[in-house]
Amino acid sequence: MKQLHLGGTDWEASAVALGIMRMATLSVDDAAKALQAAHEAGITYIDSADIYGDGQSEKVFKEALAKSGLSRNDFYIQSKGGIILDQSRSHDGLVFGKRYDFSKQHLLDAVDGILTRTGLDYLDAFLLHRPDPLMEPAEVADAFNTLQRSGKVRHFGVSNFNVQQYEMVQEAVDQKLMFNQLQFSAAHAQMITEGLRVNMDDSPAVTDGGMLEFARRKHVTIQAWSPFQYGLFAGMFINDPKFPELNDKLQALADKYGVSKNGIATAWILRHPANIQVLLGTMNPEHIKDSAAGADVNLTKQEWYDIYFAAGNYLP
């Protein structure tokens, strides 16, 4: 498994991580099998959030880790907080908030809840889940200092932040923000598109301020969520008839490199020089293994561009 230095530090972990959002839907036995498959594939990083399964995902994870025969030391474990769950809008494993809350007390309570549900003494990383328009950066800084001094959190980051939001928080906190978790895939490549269409009349209307380039300059590890999906949970592009050219290209390269189409989609993300970490959301052991296998595939530059084109993108 390819290894990454996270956040520009000497901290090294697998280029592919396992997200446990869907673990709430599994039995403990099946969840243990997912963790075992991830470990066998070389995955050393687990991603969670306090709202996944309304906390049930982390409870199942605790029991599954014990049953799997693996230990806390086999994985780096991160979670996210800051969303107040809206039960009326959350359904079918998808979670939505009725507000975001970065107050000091909520962040402290969120971490305590995570540690209780997971049975952990500390988190390797804690991320602010989605930007709170009412955030007071000084409160975030106070919360981070309290969490670090207590030994409950070792590293910090953000999720779904644009450049200005990231810098506003970074200027306030003492710790380096090591991560920004963002949706990214061959079929959701706005971070690439934005950089290619500068000053064009079809430039993307919604921009992130050049987060991809910013992350490279500032040594921030982008964690790519939904690496096989298009839209906001619209569906997977793998084997979707709406993406015939993309699937044909993925299959041709899968045949060439002896991996699955998921593996090639993983390799496409990892081919970018920003040292992006891929977050898998599947709980299927076979899909975990065949997706992670893409970490050992090094696509050529033309193959990377060919996948970008096949997903419906173009060069100006």
BALOBA-1460 file (C-alpha; in Angstrom, 3 decimals):
// residues 316
<rec num="1" residu="m" x="0.000" y="0.000" z="0.000"/>
<rec num="2" residu="k" x="1.309" y="3.422" z="-0.972"/>
<rec num="3" residu="q" x="2.065" y="5.594" z="2.070"/>
<rec num="4" residu="l" x="1.550" y="9.337" z="2.485"/>
<rec num="5" residu="h" x="3.171" y="11.879" z="4.768"/>
<rec num="6" residu="l" x="0.129" y="13.585" z="6.251"/>
<rec num="7" residu="g" x="-0.083" y="17.347" z="6.531"/>
<rec num="8" residu="g" x="3.497" y="17.855" z="5.446"/>
<rec num="9" residu="t" x="4.793" y="16.081" z="8.570"/>
<rec num="10" residu="d" x="6.635" y="12.829" z="9.217"/>
<rec num="11" residu="w" x="3.315" y="11.178" z="10.152"/>
<rec num="12" residu="e" x="2.953" y="8.358" z="7.608"/>
<rec num="13" residu="a" x="-0.254" y="6.470" z="6.852"/>
<rec num="14" residu="s" x="-1.896" y="4.560" z="4.038"/>
<rec num="15" residu="a" x="-2.937" y="6.473" z="0.909"/>
<rec num="16" residu="v" x="-6.348" y="4.796" z="1.159"/>
<rec num="17" residu="a" x="-8.497" y="5.130" z="4.287"/>
<rec num="18" residu="l" x="-11.746" y="3.473" z="5.325"/>
<rec num="19" residu="g" x="-14.745" y="5.637" z="6.150"/>
<rec num="20" residu="i" x="-17.267" y="4.042" z="8.493"/>
<rec num="21" residu="m" x="-20.374" y="6.123" z="7.739"/>
<rec num="22" residu="r" x="-22.297" y="3.010" z="6.679"/>
<rec num="23" residu="m" x="-21.068" y="0.797" z="9.519"/>
<rec num="24" residu="a" x="-24.282" y="1.490" z="11.458"/>
<rec num="25" residu="t" x="-26.122" y="-0.763" z="8.985"/>
<rec num="26" residu="l" x="-23.889" y="-3.784" z="9.676"/>
<rec num="27" residu="s" x="-23.912" y="-6.508" z="12.260"/>
<rec num="28" residu="v" x="-20.841" y="-6.575" z="14.485"/>
<rec num="29" residu="d" x="-19.627" y="-9.701" z="12.655"/>
<rec num="30" residu="d" x="-19.876" y="-8.037" z="9.251"/>
<rec num="31" residu="a" x="-18.283" y="-4.843" z="10.528"/>
<rec num="32" residu="a" x="-15.380" y="-6.888" z="11.907"/>
<rec num="33" residu="k" x="-14.932" y="-8.485" z="8.473"/>
<rec num="34" residu="a" x="-14.777" y="-5.024" z="6.894"/>
<rec num="35" residu="l" x="-12.032" y="-3.969" z="9.317"/>
<rec num="36" residu="q" x="-10.115" y="-7.190" z="8.696"/>
<rec num="37" residu="a" x="-10.345" y="-6.662" z="4.922"/>
<rec num="38" residu="a" x="-9.086" y="-3.107" z="5.284"/>
<rec num="39" residu="h" x="-6.154" y="-4.230" z="7.424"/>
<rec num="40" residu="e" x="-5.271" y="-7.008" z="4.970"/>
<rec num="41" residu="a" x="-5.331" y="-4.458" z="2.126"/>
<rec num="42" residu="g" x="-2.819" y="-2.273" z="3.960"/>
<rec num="43" residu="i" x="-5.257" y="0.389" z="5.159"/>
<rec num="44" residu="t" x="-4.080" y="1.983" z="8.389"/>
<rec num="45" residu="y" x="-6.495" y="4.922" z="8.619"/>
<rec num="46" residu="i" x="-10.136" y="5.050" z="9.772"/>
<rec num="47" residu="d" x="-12.448" y="8.039" z="9.238"/>
<rec num="48" residu="s" x="-15.674" y="8.661" z="11.137"/>
<rec num="49" residu="a" x="-18.004" y="11.442" z="12.274"/>
<rec num="50" residu="d" x="-20.164" y="11.786" z="15.343"/>
<rec num="51" residu="i" x="-23.364" y="11.932" z="13.268"/>
<rec num="52" residu="y" x="-22.760" y="8.780" z="11.204"/>
<rec num="53" residu="g" x="-25.724" y="6.545" z="11.909"/>
<rec num="54" residu="d" x="-26.630" y="9.052" z="14.643"/>
<rec num="55" residu="g" x="-23.627" y="7.734" z="16.550"/>
<rec num="56" residu="q" x="-24.388" y="4.073" z="15.899"/>
<rec num="57" residu="s" x="-21.528" y="3.672" z="13.415"/>
<rec num="58" residu="e" x="-19.001" y="4.432" z="16.140"/>
<rec num="59" residu="k" x="-20.705" y="2.067" z="18.594"/>
<rec num="60" residu="v" x="-20.556" y="-0.768" z="16.057"/>
<rec num="61" residu="f" x="-16.944" y="0.121" z="15.299"/>
<rec num="62" residu="k" x="-16.012" y="-0.308" z="18.959"/>
<rec num="63" residu="e" x="-17.462" y="-3.814" z="19.097"/>
<rec num="64" residu="a" x="-16.182" y="-4.737" z="15.634"/>
<rec num="65" residu="l" x="-12.616" y="-3.708" z="16.444"/>
<rec num="66" residu="a" x="-12.664" y="-5.948" z="19.512"/>
<rec num="67" residu="k" x="-14.149" y="-8.865" z="17.572"/>
<rec num="68" residu="s" x="-11.806" y="-8.470" z="14.582"/>
<rec num="69" residu="g" x="-8.695" y="-9.481" z="16.518"/>
<rec num="70" residu="l" x="-7.146" y="-6.140" z="15.589"/>
<rec num="71" residu="s" x="-6.125" y="-3.459" z="18.056"/>
<rec num="72" residu="r" x="-6.206" y="0.298" z="18.443"/>
<rec num="73" residu="n" x="-2.572" y="0.344" z="17.348"/>
<rec num="74" residu="d" x="-3.417" y="-1.137" z="13.936"/>
<rec num="75" residu="f" x="-5.191" y="2.052" z="12.825"/>
<rec num="76" residu="y" x="-5.004" y="5.799" z="13.011"/>
<rec num="77" residu="i" x="-8.515" y="6.931" z="13.890"/>
<rec num="78" residu="q" x="-10.098" y="10.280" z="13.147"/>
<rec num="79" residu="s" x="-13.596" y="11.627" z="13.573"/>
<rec num="80" residu="k" x="-15.471" y="14.820" z="12.826"/>
<rec num="81" residu="g" x="-17.886" y="17.023" z="14.747"/>
<rec num="82" residu="g" x="-19.832" y="20.256" z="14.582"/>
<rec num="83" residu="i" x="-23.145" y="19.178" z="13.016"/>
<rec num="84" residu="i" x="-26.376" y="19.067" z="14.983"/>
<rec num="85" residu="l" x="-28.279" y="16.211" z="13.374"/>
<rec num="86" residu="d" x="-31.687" y="16.775" z="11.796"/>
<rec num="87" residu="q" x="-33.556" y="13.505" z="12.240"/>
<rec num="88" residu="s" x="-36.400" y="14.551" z="9.942"/>
<rec num="89" residu="r" x="-34.080" y="15.022" z="6.936"/>
<rec num="90" residu="s" x="-31.744" y="12.086" z="7.561"/>
<rec num="91" residu="h" x="-32.651" y="8.836" z="5.843"/>
<rec num="92" residu="d" x="-31.237" y="5.719" z="4.157"/>
<rec num="93" residu="g" x="-27.828" y="6.179" z="5.725"/>
<rec num="94" residu="l" x="-27.562" y="9.831" z="4.633"/>
<rec num="95" residu="v" x="-27.219" y="12.370" z="7.416"/>
<rec num="96" residu="f" x="-28.173" y="16.034" z="7.377"/>
<rec num="97" residu="g" x="-27.880" y="18.807" z="9.910"/>
<rec num="98" residu="k" x="-30.381" y="21.326" z="11.206"/>
<rec num="99" residu="r" x="-27.500" y="23.581" z="12.174"/>
<rec num="100" residu="y" x="-23.731" y="23.607" z="12.498"/>
<rec num="101" residu="d" x="-22.193" y="24.439" z="15.857"/>
<rec num="102" residu="f" x="-18.534" y="25.276" z="16.466"/>
<rec num="103" residu="s" x="-19.034" y="26.607" z="19.988"/>
<rec num="104" residu="k" x="-16.353" y="25.505" z="22.409"/>
<rec num="105" residu="q" x="-18.729" y="23.480" z="24.554"/>
<rec num="106" residu="h" x="-20.262" y="21.646" z="21.628"/>
<rec num="107" residu="l" x="-16.856" y="20.671" z="20.223"/>
<rec num="108" residu="l" x="-15.686" y="19.443" z="23.629"/>
<rec num="109" residu="d" x="-18.906" y="17.471" z="24.099"/>
<rec num="110" residu="a" x="-18.629" y="16.068" z="20.576"/>
<rec num="111" residu="v" x="-15.165" y="14.640" z="21.219"/>
<rec num="112" residu="d" x="-16.229" y="13.190" z="24.566"/>
<rec num="113" residu="g" x="-19.157" y="11.495" z="22.855"/>
<rec num="114" residu="i" x="-16.925" y="10.082" z="20.137"/>
<rec num="115" residu="l" x="-14.454" y="8.684" z="22.657"/>
<rec num="116" residu="t" x="-17.249" y="7.099" z="24.677"/>
<rec num="117" residu="r" x="-18.883" y="5.453" z="21.651"/>
<rec num="118" residu="t" x="-15.613" y="4.187" z="20.171"/>
<rec num="119" residu="g" x="-14.088" y="3.171" z="23.496"/>
<rec num="120" residu="l" x="-10.920" y="5.121" z="22.675"/>
<rec num="121" residu="d" x="-8.686" y="7.158" z="24.948"/>
<rec num="122" residu="y" x="-7.793" y="9.650" z="22.211"/>
<rec num="123" residu="l" x="-8.312" y="10.521" z="18.535"/>
<rec num="124" residu="d" x="-5.425" y="10.790" z="16.138"/>
<rec num="125" residu="a" x="-7.302" y="13.592" z="14.401"/>
<rec num="126" residu="f" x="-10.483" y="15.624" z="14.905"/>
<rec num="127" residu="l" x="-11.991" y="17.627" z="12.031"/>
<rec num="128" residu="l" x="-14.579" y="20.409" z="11.905"/>
<rec num="129" residu="h" x="-17.212" y="18.717" z="9.774"/>
<rec num="130" residu="r" x="-18.766" y="21.558" z="7.760"/>
<rec num="131" residu="p" x="-18.159" y="25.318" z="8.049"/>
<rec num="132" residu="d" x="-20.400" y="27.046" z="10.580"/>
<rec num="133" residu="p" x="-21.297" y="30.548" z="9.293"/>
<rec num="134" residu="l" x="-21.650" y="31.654" z="12.926"/>
<rec num="135" residu="m" x="-18.283" y="30.297" z="14.040"/>
<rec num="136" residu="e" x="-16.144" y="32.339" z="16.405"/>
<rec num="137" residu="p" x="-12.554" y="31.347" z="15.563"/>
<rec num="138" residu="a" x="-11.387" y="32.209" z="19.080"/>
<rec num="139" residu="e" x="-13.830" y="29.640" z="20.506"/>
<rec num="140" residu="v" x="-12.541" y="27.017" z="18.097"/>
<rec num="141" residu="a" x="-8.989" y="27.828" z="19.166"/>
<rec num="142" residu="d" x="-9.915" y="27.510" z="22.833"/>
<rec num="143" residu="a" x="-11.590" y="24.146" z="22.174"/>
<rec num="144" residu="f" x="-8.606" y="22.823" z="20.220"/>
<rec num="145" residu="n" x="-6.179" y="23.863" z="22.963"/>
<rec num="146" residu="t" x="-8.323" y="22.208" z="25.631"/>
<rec num="147" residu="l" x="-8.612" y="18.991" z="23.604"/>
<rec num="148" residu="q" x="-4.890" y="18.847" z="22.878"/>
<rec num="149" residu="r" x="-3.793" y="19.617" z="26.431"/>
<rec num="150" residu="s" x="-6.124" y="16.910" z="27.762"/>
<rec num="151" residu="g" x="-4.577" y="14.360" z="25.392"/>
<rec num="152" residu="k" x="-7.944" y="13.632" z="23.785"/>
<rec num="153" residu="v" x="-6.927" y="14.815" z="20.282"/>
<rec num="154" residu="r" x="-3.490" y="14.767" z="18.692"/>
<rec num="155" residu="h" x="-4.081" y="16.522" z="15.352"/>
<rec num="156" residu="f" x="-6.731" y="18.750" z="13.803"/>
<rec num="157" residu="g" x="-8.260" y="19.604" z="10.466"/>
<rec num="158" residu="v" x="-11.380" y="20.701" z="8.642"/>
<rec num="159" residu="s" x="-13.844" y="19.240" z="6.177"/>
<rec num="160" residu="n" x="-15.611" y="20.869" z="3.208"/>
<rec num="161" residu="f" x="-13.906" y="24.246" z="3.767"/>
<rec num="162" residu="n" x="-12.897" y="26.680" z="1.041"/>
<rec num="163" residu="v" x="-9.578" y="28.542" z="1.160"/>
<rec num="164" residu="q" x="-10.857" y="31.596" z="3.030"/>
<rec num="165" residu="q" x="-12.676" y="29.513" z="5.631"/>
<rec num="166" residu="y" x="-9.587" y="27.373" z="6.150"/>
<rec num="167" residu="e" x="-7.312" y="30.390" z="6.562"/>
<rec num="168" residu="m" x="-9.706" y="32.134" z="8.960"/>
<rec num="169" residu="v" x="-9.567" y="29.154" z="11.311"/>
<rec num="170" residu="q" x="-5.848" y="28.537" z="10.781"/>
<rec num="171" residu="e" x="-5.017" y="32.120" z="11.731"/>
<rec num="172" residu="a" x="-6.883" y="31.655" z="15.018"/>
<rec num="173" residu="v" x="-5.631" y="28.264" z="16.190"/>
<rec num="174" residu="d" x="-2.200" y="27.288" z="17.461"/>
<rec num="175" residu="q" x="-2.218" y="23.879" z="15.773"/>
<rec num="176" residu="k" x="-1.585" y="23.299" z="12.082"/>
<rec num="177" residu="l" x="-4.778" y="22.275" z="10.280"/>
<rec num="178" residu="m" x="-3.455" y="19.135" z="8.635"/>
<rec num="179" residu="f" x="-6.520" y="18.009" z="6.658"/>
<rec num="180" residu="n" x="-9.334" y="19.257" z="4.477"/>
<rec num="181" residu="q" x="-11.860" y="16.594" z="3.573"/>
<rec num="182" residu="l" x="-13.487" y="17.309" z="0.193"/>
<rec num="183" residu="q" x="-15.606" y="15.443" z="-2.325"/>
<rec num="184" residu="f" x="-13.434" y="14.469" z="-5.299"/>
<rec num="185" residu="s" x="-13.597" y="11.880" z="-8.056"/>
<rec num="186" residu="a" x="-13.193" y="11.606" z="-11.813"/>
<rec num="187" residu="a" x="-16.888" y="12.502" z="-12.136"/>
<rec num="188" residu="h" x="-16.746" y="15.209" z="-9.454"/>
<rec num="189" residu="a" x="-13.587" y="17.027" z="-10.462"/>
<rec num="190" residu="q" x="-14.508" y="20.666" z="-9.903"/>
<rec num="191" residu="m" x="-11.186" y="21.288" z="-8.158"/>
<rec num="192" residu="i" x="-9.450" y="20.377" z="-11.429"/>
<rec num="193" residu="t" x="-11.959" y="22.113" z="-13.674"/>
<rec num="194" residu="e" x="-11.726" y="25.376" z="-11.768"/>
<rec num="195" residu="g" x="-7.981" y="25.559" z="-12.312"/>
<rec num="196" residu="l" x="-8.264" y="24.840" z="-16.040"/>
<rec num="197" residu="r" x="-11.004" y="27.370" z="-16.837"/>
<rec num="198" residu="v" x="-9.524" y="30.492" z="-15.309"/>
<rec num="199" residu="n" x="-11.001" y="33.648" z="-16.863"/>
<rec num="200" residu="m" x="-13.225" y="31.719" z="-19.277"/>
<rec num="201" residu="d" x="-16.874" y="32.524" z="-19.853"/>
<rec num="202" residu="d" x="-17.817" y="28.970" z="-18.788"/>
<rec num="203" residu="s" x="-15.829" y="29.116" z="-15.551"/>
<rec num="204" residu="p" x="-17.519" y="27.208" z="-12.702"/>
<rec num="205" residu="a" x="-20.009" y="29.425" z="-10.882"/>
<rec num="206" residu="v" x="-19.163" y="27.880" z="-7.510"/>
<rec num="207" residu="t" x="-15.483" y="27.927" z="-6.628"/>
<rec num="208" residu="d" x="-13.379" y="26.864" z="-3.666"/>
<rec num="209" residu="g" x="-10.745" y="29.560" z="-4.152"/>
<rec num="210" residu="g" x="-8.160" y="27.200" z="-5.594"/>
<rec num="211" residu="m" x="-8.126" y="24.752" z="-2.679"/>
<rec num="212" residu="l" x="-6.210" y="22.094" z="-4.596"/>
<rec num="213" residu="e" x="-3.294" y="24.418" z="-5.320"/>
<rec num="214" residu="f" x="-3.543" y="25.974" z="-1.861"/>
<rec num="215" residu="a" x="-3.308" y="22.549" z="-0.239"/>
<rec num="216" residu="r" x="-0.160" y="21.761" z="-2.206"/>
<rec num="217" residu="r" x="1.485" y="25.031" z="-1.214"/>
<rec num="218" residu="k" x="0.518" y="24.763" z="2.452"/>
<rec num="219" residu="h" x="1.068" y="20.986" z="2.757"/>
<rec num="220" residu="v" x="-2.542" y="20.230" z="3.678"/>
<rec num="221" residu="t" x="-3.675" y="16.653" z="3.068"/>
<rec num="222" residu="i" x="-6.889" y="16.586" z="1.065"/>
<rec num="223" residu="q" x="-9.003" y="13.566" z="1.959"/>
<rec num="224" residu="a" x="-11.209" y="12.672" z="-1.000"/>
<rec num="225" residu="w" x="-14.657" y="11.463" z="0.017"/>
<rec num="226" residu="s" x="-17.130" y="9.728" z="-2.328"/>
<rec num="227" residu="p" x="-14.306" y="8.738" z="-4.730"/>
<rec num="228" residu="f" x="-16.667" y="6.674" z="-6.917"/>
<rec num="229" residu="q" x="-19.689" y="8.984" z="-6.875"/>
<rec num="230" residu="y" x="-21.032" y="11.888" z="-8.892"/>
<rec num="231" residu="g" x="-23.165" y="14.727" z="-7.585"/>
<rec num="232" residu="l" x="-24.009" y="14.980" z="-3.894"/>
<rec num="233" residu="f" x="-24.801" y="11.320" z="-3.200"/>
<rec num="234" residu="a" x="-26.478" y="11.112" z="-6.632"/>
<rec num="235" residu="g" x="-24.972" y="7.678" z="-7.163"/>
<rec num="236" residu="m" x="-21.889" y="5.761" z="-8.208"/>
<rec num="237" residu="f" x="-20.515" y="6.262" z="-11.701"/>
<rec num="238" residu="i" x="-18.962" y="2.782" z="-11.630"/>
<rec num="239" residu="n" x="-21.145" y="0.577" z="-13.890"/>
<rec num="240" residu="d" x="-23.710" y="3.368" z="-14.277"/>
<rec num="241" residu="p" x="-25.081" y="3.432" z="-17.870"/>
<rec num="242" residu="k" x="-25.106" y="7.237" z="-17.707"/>
<rec num="243" residu="f" x="-21.285" y="7.079" z="-17.886"/>
<rec num="244" residu="p" x="-20.574" y="4.629" z="-20.740"/>
<rec num="245" residu="e" x="-17.364" y="6.254" z="-21.984"/>
<rec num="246" residu="l" x="-15.938" y="6.556" z="-18.493"/>
<rec num="247" residu="n" x="-16.718" y="2.936" z="-17.638"/>
<rec num="248" residu="d" x="-15.221" y="1.722" z="-20.918"/>
<rec num="249" residu="k" x="-12.010" y="3.616" z="-20.185"/>
<rec num="250" residu="l" x="-11.878" y="2.375" z="-16.581"/>
<rec num="251" residu="q" x="-12.403" y="-1.216" z="-17.766"/>
<rec num="252" residu="a" x="-9.671" y="-0.966" z="-20.404"/>
<rec num="253" residu="l" x="-7.188" y="0.283" z="-17.827"/>
<rec num="254" residu="a" x="-8.398" y="-2.233" z="-15.258"/>
<rec num="255" residu="d" x="-7.611" y="-4.993" z="-17.754"/>
<rec num="256" residu="k" x="-4.196" y="-3.493" z="-18.423"/>
<rec num="257" residu="y" x="-3.207" y="-3.201" z="-14.767"/>
<rec num="258" residu="g" x="-4.978" y="-6.278" z="-13.419"/>
<rec num="259" residu="v" x="-7.249" y="-4.457" z="-10.976"/>
<rec num="260" residu="s" x="-10.935" y="-3.499" z="-10.834"/>
<rec num="261" residu="k" x="-12.581" y="-0.361" z="-12.188"/>
<rec num="262" residu="n" x="-12.798" y="0.857" z="-8.594"/>
<rec num="263" residu="g" x="-9.057" y="0.355" z="-8.351"/>
<rec num="264" residu="i" x="-8.448" y="2.518" z="-11.415"/>
<rec num="265" residu="a" x="-10.770" y="5.223" z="-10.040"/>
<rec num="266" residu="t" x="-8.670" y="5.150" z="-6.867"/>
<rec num="267" residu="a" x="-5.450" y="5.310" z="-8.875"/>
<rec num="268" residu="w" x="-6.778" y="8.345" z="-10.788"/>
<rec num="269" residu="i" x="-7.090" y="10.339" z="-7.565"/>
<rec num="270" residu="l" x="-3.736" y="9.176" z="-6.217"/>
<rec num="271" residu="r" x="-1.968" y="10.044" z="-9.498"/>
<rec num="272" residu="h" x="-2.409" y="13.740" z="-8.717"/>
<rec num="273" residu="p" x="0.778" y="15.180" z="-7.164"/>
<rec num="274" residu="a" x="-1.135" y="16.785" z="-4.263"/>
<rec num="275" residu="n" x="-0.735" y="13.540" z="-2.245"/>
<rec num="276" residu="i" x="-4.485" y="13.152" z="-1.764"/>
<rec num="277" residu="q" x="-5.773" y="10.462" z="0.587"/>
<rec num="278" residu="v" x="-8.734" y="8.433" z="-0.733"/>
<rec num="279" residu="l" x="-11.597" y="7.708" z="1.694"/>
<rec num="280" residu="l" x="-13.463" y="4.514" z="0.813"/>
<rec num="281" residu="g" x="-17.079" y="4.376" z="1.952"/>
<rec num="282" residu="t" x="-17.844" y="0.762" z="1.102"/>
<rec num="283" residu="m" x="-18.358" y="-1.840" z="3.807"/>
<rec num="284" residu="n" x="-18.066" y="-4.761" z="1.372"/>
<rec num="285" residu="p" x="-14.783" y="-6.625" z="2.100"/>
<rec num="286" residu="e" x="-14.167" y="-7.481" z="-1.556"/>
<rec num="287" residu="h" x="-14.812" y="-3.914" z="-2.674"/>
<rec num="288" residu="i" x="-12.489" y="-2.645" z="0.038"/>
<rec num="289" residu="k" x="-9.713" y="-4.881" z="-1.246"/>
<rec num="290" residu="d" x="-10.202" y="-4.250" z="-4.961"/>
<rec num="291" residu="s" x="-10.541" y="-0.485" z="-4.463"/>
<rec num="292" residu="a" x="-7.441" y="-0.309" z="-2.269"/>
<rec num="293" residu="a" x="-5.448" y="-2.254" z="-4.868"/>
<rec num="294" residu="g" x="-5.482" y="0.880" z="-7.015"/>
<rec num="295" residu="a" x="-2.984" y="2.477" z="-4.650"/>
<rec num="296" residu="d" x="-0.289" y="0.364" z="-6.283"/>
<rec num="297" residu="v" x="-1.203" y="1.456" z="-9.832"/>
<rec num="298" residu="n" x="0.723" y="4.389" z="-11.298"/>
<rec num="299" residu="l" x="-1.230" y="5.728" z="-14.261"/>
<rec num="300" residu="t" x="0.601" y="7.546" z="-17.026"/>
<rec num="301" residu="k" x="-0.153" y="11.221" z="-17.525"/>
<rec num="302" residu="q" x="-2.112" y="10.475" z="-20.690"/>
<rec num="303" residu="e" x="-4.152" y="7.777" z="-18.946"/>
<rec num="304" residu="w" x="-5.034" y="10.269" z="-16.205"/>
<rec num="305" residu="y" x="-6.172" y="12.807" z="-18.798"/>
<rec num="306" residu="d" x="-8.063" y="10.150" z="-20.749"/>
<rec num="307" residu="i" x="-10.118" y="9.312" z="-17.659"/>
<rec num="308" residu="y" x="-10.746" y="13.024" z="-17.076"/>
<rec num="309" residu="f" x="-12.021" y="13.354" z="-20.671"/>
<rec num="310" residu="a" x="-14.111" y="10.190" z="-20.456"/>
<rec num="311" residu="a" x="-15.910" y="11.620" z="-17.415"/>
<rec num="312" residu="g" x="-17.192" y="14.449" z="-19.615"/>
<rec num="313" residu="n" x="-14.519" y="17.038" z="-18.919"/>
<rec num="314" residu="y" x="-12.469" y="18.861" z="-21.542"/>
<rec num="315" residu="l" x="-9.392" y="21.011" z="-21.969"/>
<rec num="316" residu="p" x="-9.921" y="24.657" z="-23.020"/>
